[in-house]
Amino acid sequence: MALMKTQGIRLNKDEQQRLKALGKTRDRSMNYLIREAVDRYLDDEEQYENEKNEDAKRFQSYLKTRKNFSHKQMKTWLQGKASEAKDIR
């Protein structure tokens, strides 16, 4: 297990009460809930940054090549993906 360090966080009374109530409902500590929330937040934000970087790379590639897809080509591709998804179910 990785070495953990303590980090203070300021919560108002309402936030504290909500965390306590949720912790009681789920039989979890406030610390657990906060760590879960931070972990989810970091996952979401890292994914956002990765997607933003991918978009920037794609745009730079487009600027260099000027390759693009027509609406009809994209619609056909998306319909194929939807059909594949149905087959998986």
Distance bins in CASP14 RR format, pairs under 12 A and 6 or more apart:
PFRMAT RR
TARGET T0000
AUTHOR 0000-0000-0000
RMODE 2
METHOD distances of the structure
MODEL  1
4 31 0 0 0 0 0 1 0 0 0 0 0
4 35 0 0 0 0 1 0 0 0 0 0 0
6 31 0 0 0 0 1 0 0 0 0 0 0
6 34 0 0 0 0 0 1 0 0 0 0 0
6 35 0 0 0 0 0 1 0 0 0 0 0
7 31 0 0 0 0 0 1 0 0 0 0 0
7 34 0 0 0 0 1 0 0 0 0 0 0
7 35 0 0 0 0 0 1 0 0 0 0 0
7 38 0 0 0 0 1 0 0 0 0 0 0
8 31 0 0 0 0 0 1 0 0 0 0 0
8 34 0 0 0 0 1 0 0 0 0 0 0
8 38 0 0 0 0 0 1 0 0 0 0 0
9 15 0 0 0 0 1 0 0 0 0 0 0
9 16 0 0 0 0 0 1 0 0 0 0 0
9 19 0 0 0 0 0 1 0 0 0 0 0
9 30 0 0 0 0 0 1 0 0 0 0 0
9 31 0 0 0 0 0 1 0 0 0 0 0
9 33 0 0 0 0 0 1 0 0 0 0 0
9 34 1 0 0 1 0 0 0 0 0 0 0
9 35 0 0 0 0 0 1 0 0 0 0 0
9 37 0 0 0 0 0 1 0 0 0 0 0
9 38 0 0 0 0 1 0 0 0 0 0 0
10 16 0 0 0 0 0 1 0 0 0 0 0
10 34 0 0 0 0 0 1 0 0 0 0 0
11 17 0 0 0 0 1 0 0 0 0 0 0
11 18 0 0 0 0 1 0 0 0 0 0 0
11 19 1 0 0 1 0 0 0 0 0 0 0
11 20 0 0 0 0 0 1 0 0 0 0 0
11 30 0 0 0 0 1 0 0 0 0 0 0
11 33 0 0 0 0 0 1 0 0 0 0 0
11 34 0 0 0 0 1 0 0 0 0 0 0
11 37 0 0 0 0 0 1 0 0 0 0 0
12 18 0 0 0 0 1 0 0 0 0 0 0
12 19 0 0 0 0 0 1 0 0 0 0 0
13 19 0 0 0 0 0 1 0 0 0 0 0
13 20 0 0 0 0 0 1 0 0 0 0 0
14 20 0 0 0 0 0 1 0 0 0 0 0
14 21 0 0 0 0 0 1 0 0 0 0 0
15 21 0 0 0 0 0 1 0 0 0 0 0
15 22 0 0 0 0 0 1 0 0 0 0 0
15 30 0 0 0 0 1 0 0 0 0 0 0
15 33 0 0 0 0 0 1 0 0 0 0 0
15 34 0 0 0 0 0 1 0 0 0 0 0
15 37 0 0 0 0 0 1 0 0 0 0 0
16 22 0 0 0 0 0 1 0 0 0 0 0
16 23 0 0 0 0 0 1 0 0 0 0 0
16 30 1 0 0 1 0 0 0 0 0 0 0
16 33 0 0 0 0 0 1 0 0 0 0 0
16 34 0 0 0 0 0 1 0 0 0 0 0
17 23 0 0 0 0 0 1 0 0 0 0 0
17 24 0 0 0 0 0 1 0 0 0 0 0
17 30 0 0 0 0 0 1 0 0 0 0 0
18 24 0 0 0 0 0 1 0 0 0 0 0
18 25 0 0 0 0 0 1 0 0 0 0 0
18 30 0 0 0 0 1 0 0 0 0 0 0
18 33 0 0 0 0 1 0 0 0 0 0 0
18 34 0 0 0 0 0 1 0 0 0 0 0
18 37 0 0 0 0 0 1 0 0 0 0 0
19 25 0 0 0 0 0 1 0 0 0 0 0
19 26 0 0 0 0 0 1 0 0 0 0 0
19 28 0 0 0 0 1 0 0 0 0 0 0
19 29 0 0 0 0 1 0 0 0 0 0 0
19 30 1 0 1 0 0 0 0 0 0 0 0
19 31 0 0 0 0 1 0 0 0 0 0 0
19 32 0 0 0 0 1 0 0 0 0 0 0
19 33 1 0 1 0 0 0 0 0 0 0 0
19 34 1 0 0 1 0 0 0 0 0 0 0
19 35 0 0 0 0 0 1 0 0 0 0 0
19 36 0 0 0 0 0 1 0 0 0 0 0
19 37 0 0 0 0 1 0 0 0 0 0 0
20 26 0 0 0 0 0 1 0 0 0 0 0
20 28 0 0 0 0 0 1 0 0 0 0 0
20 29 0 0 0 0 1 0 0 0 0 0 0
20 30 1 0 0 1 0 0 0 0 0 0 0
20 31 0 0 0 0 0 1 0 0 0 0 0
20 33 0 0 0 0 1 0 0 0 0 0 0
20 34 0 0 0 0 0 1 0 0 0 0 0
21 28 0 0 0 0 0 1 0 0 0 0 0
21 30 0 0 0 0 0 1 0 0 0 0 0
21 33 0 0 0 0 0 1 0 0 0 0 0
22 28 1 0 0 1 0 0 0 0 0 0 0
22 29 0 0 0 0 0 1 0 0 0 0 0
22 30 0 0 0 0 1 0 0 0 0 0 0
22 32 0 0 0 0 0 1 0 0 0 0 0
22 33 1 0 0 1 0 0 0 0 0 0 0
22 34 0 0 0 0 0 1 0 0 0 0 0
22 36 0 0 0 0 0 1 0 0 0 0 0
22 37 0 0 0 0 0 1 0 0 0 0 0
23 29 1 0 0 1 0 0 0 0 0 0 0
23 30 1 0 0 1 0 0 0 0 0 0 0
23 31 0 0 0 0 0 1 0 0 0 0 0
23 32 1 0 0 1 0 0 0 0 0 0 0
23 33 1 0 1 0 0 0 0 0 0 0 0
23 34 0 0 0 0 0 1 0 0 0 0 0
23 36 0 0 0 0 0 1 0 0 0 0 0
23 37 0 0 0 0 0 1 0 0 0 0 0
24 30 0 0 0 0 1 0 0 0 0 0 0
24 33 0 0 0 0 0 1 0 0 0 0 0
25 33 0 0 0 0 0 1 0 0 0 0 0
26 32 0 0 0 0 1 0 0 0 0 0 0
26 33 1 0 0 1 0 0 0 0 0 0 0
26 36 0 0 0 0 1 0 0 0 0 0 0
27 33 0 0 0 0 0 1 0 0 0 0 0
28 34 0 0 0 0 0 1 0 0 0 0 0
28 35 0 0 0 0 1 0 0 0 0 0 0
28 36 0 0 0 0 1 0 0 0 0 0 0
28 37 0 0 0 0 0 1 0 0 0 0 0
29 35 0 0 0 0 1 0 0 0 0 0 0
29 36 0 0 0 0 0 1 0 0 0 0 0
30 36 0 0 0 0 0 1 0 0 0 0 0
30 37 0 0 0 0 0 1 0 0 0 0 0
31 37 0 0 0 0 0 1 0 0 0 0 0
31 38 0 0 0 0 0 1 0 0 0 0 0
32 38 0 0 0 0 0 1 0 0 0 0 0
32 39 0 0 0 0 0 1 0 0 0 0 0
33 39 0 0 0 0 0 1 0 0 0 0 0
33 40 0 0 0 0 0 1 0 0 0 0 0
34 40 0 0 0 0 0 1 0 0 0 0 0
34 41 0 0 0 0 0 1 0 0 0 0 0
35 41 0 0 0 0 0 1 0 0 0 0 0
35 42 0 0 0 0 0 1 0 0 0 0 0
36 42 0 0 0 0 0 1 0 0 0 0 0
36 43 0 0 0 0 0 1 0 0 0 0 0
37 43 0 0 0 0 0 1 0 0 0 0 0
37 44 0 0 0 0 0 1 0 0 0 0 0
38 44 0 0 0 0 0 1 0 0 0 0 0
38 45 0 0 0 0 0 1 0 0 0 0 0
39 45 0 0 0 0 0 1 0 0 0 0 0
39 46 0 0 0 0 0 1 0 0 0 0 0
40 46 0 0 0 0 0 1 0 0 0 0 0
40 47 0 0 0 0 0 1 0 0 0 0 0
41 47 0 0 0 0 0 1 0 0 0 0 0
41 48 0 0 0 0 0 1 0 0 0 0 0
42 48 0 0 0 0 0 1 0 0 0 0 0
42 49 0 0 0 0 0 1 0 0 0 0 0
43 49 0 0 0 0 0 1 0 0 0 0 0
43 50 0 0 0 0 0 1 0 0 0 0 0
44 50 0 0 0 0 0 1 0 0 0 0 0
44 51 0 0 0 0 0 1 0 0 0 0 0
45 51 0 0 0 0 0 1 0 0 0 0 0
45 52 0 0 0 0 0 1 0 0 0 0 0
46 52 0 0 0 0 0 1 0 0 0 0 0
46 53 0 0 0 0 0 1 0 0 0 0 0
47 53 0 0 0 0 0 1 0 0 0 0 0
47 54 0 0 0 0 0 1 0 0 0 0 0
48 54 0 0 0 0 0 1 0 0 0 0 0
48 55 0 0 0 0 0 1 0 0 0 0 0
49 55 0 0 0 0 0 1 0 0 0 0 0
49 56 0 0 0 0 0 1 0 0 0 0 0
50 56 0 0 0 0 0 1 0 0 0 0 0
50 57 0 0 0 0 0 1 0 0 0 0 0
51 57 0 0 0 0 0 1 0 0 0 0 0
51 58 0 0 0 0 0 1 0 0 0 0 0
52 58 0 0 0 0 0 1 0 0 0 0 0
52 59 0 0 0 0 0 1 0 0 0 0 0
53 59 0 0 0 0 0 1 0 0 0 0 0
53 60 0 0 0 0 0 1 0 0 0 0 0
54 60 0 0 0 0 0 1 0 0 0 0 0
54 61 0 0 0 0 0 1 0 0 0 0 0
55 61 0 0 0 0 0 1 0 0 0 0 0
55 62 0 0 0 0 0 1 0 0 0 0 0
56 62 0 0 0 0 0 1 0 0 0 0 0
56 63 0 0 0 0 0 1 0 0 0 0 0
57 63 0 0 0 0 0 1 0 0 0 0 0
57 64 0 0 0 0 0 1 0 0 0 0 0
58 64 0 0 0 0 0 1 0 0 0 0 0
58 65 0 0 0 0 0 1 0 0 0 0 0
58 67 0 0 0 0 0 1 0 0 0 0 0
58 68 0 0 0 0 0 1 0 0 0 0 0
58 69 0 0 0 0 0 1 0 0 0 0 0
59 65 0 0 0 0 0 1 0 0 0 0 0
59 66 0 0 0 0 0 1 0 0 0 0 0
59 67 0 0 0 0 0 1 0 0 0 0 0
59 68 0 0 0 0 0 1 0 0 0 0 0
60 66 0 0 0 0 0 1 0 0 0 0 0
61 67 1 0 0 1 0 0 0 0 0 0 0
61 68 0 0 0 0 0 1 0 0 0 0 0
62 68 1 0 0 1 0 0 0 0 0 0 0
62 69 0 0 0 0 0 1 0 0 0 0 0
67 73 0 0 0 0 0 1 0 0 0 0 0
68 74 0 0 0 0 1 0 0 0 0 0 0
69 75 0 0 0 0 1 0 0 0 0 0 0
69 76 0 0 0 0 1 0 0 0 0 0 0
69 77 1 0 0 1 0 0 0 0 0 0 0
69 78 0 0 0 0 0 1 0 0 0 0 0
70 76 0 0 0 0 1 0 0 0 0 0 0
70 77 0 0 0 0 0 1 0 0 0 0 0
71 77 0 0 0 0 0 1 0 0 0 0 0
71 78 0 0 0 0 0 1 0 0 0 0 0
72 78 0 0 0 0 0 1 0 0 0 0 0
72 79 0 0 0 0 0 1 0 0 0 0 0
73 79 0 0 0 0 0 1 0 0 0 0 0
73 80 0 0 0 0 0 1 0 0 0 0 0
74 80 0 0 0 0 0 1 0 0 0 0 0
74 81 0 0 0 0 0 1 0 0 0 0 0
75 81 0 0 0 0 0 1 0 0 0 0 0
75 82 0 0 0 0 0 1 0 0 0 0 0
76 82 0 0 0 0 0 1 0 0 0 0 0
76 83 0 0 0 0 0 1 0 0 0 0 0
77 83 0 0 0 0 0 1 0 0 0 0 0
77 84 0 0 0 0 0 1 0 0 0 0 0
78 84 0 0 0 0 0 1 0 0 0 0 0
78 85 0 0 0 0 0 1 0 0 0 0 0
79 85 0 0 0 0 0 1 0 0 0 0 0
79 86 0 0 0 0 0 1 0 0 0 0 0
80 86 0 0 0 0 1 0 0 0 0 0 0
80 87 0 0 0 0 1 0 0 0 0 0 0
81 87 0 0 0 0 0 1 0 0 0 0 0
81 88 0 0 0 0 0 1 0 0 0 0 0
82 88 0 0 0 0 0 1 0 0 0 0 0
82 89 0 0 0 0 0 1 0 0 0 0 0
83 89 0 0 0 0 0 1 0 0 0 0 0
END
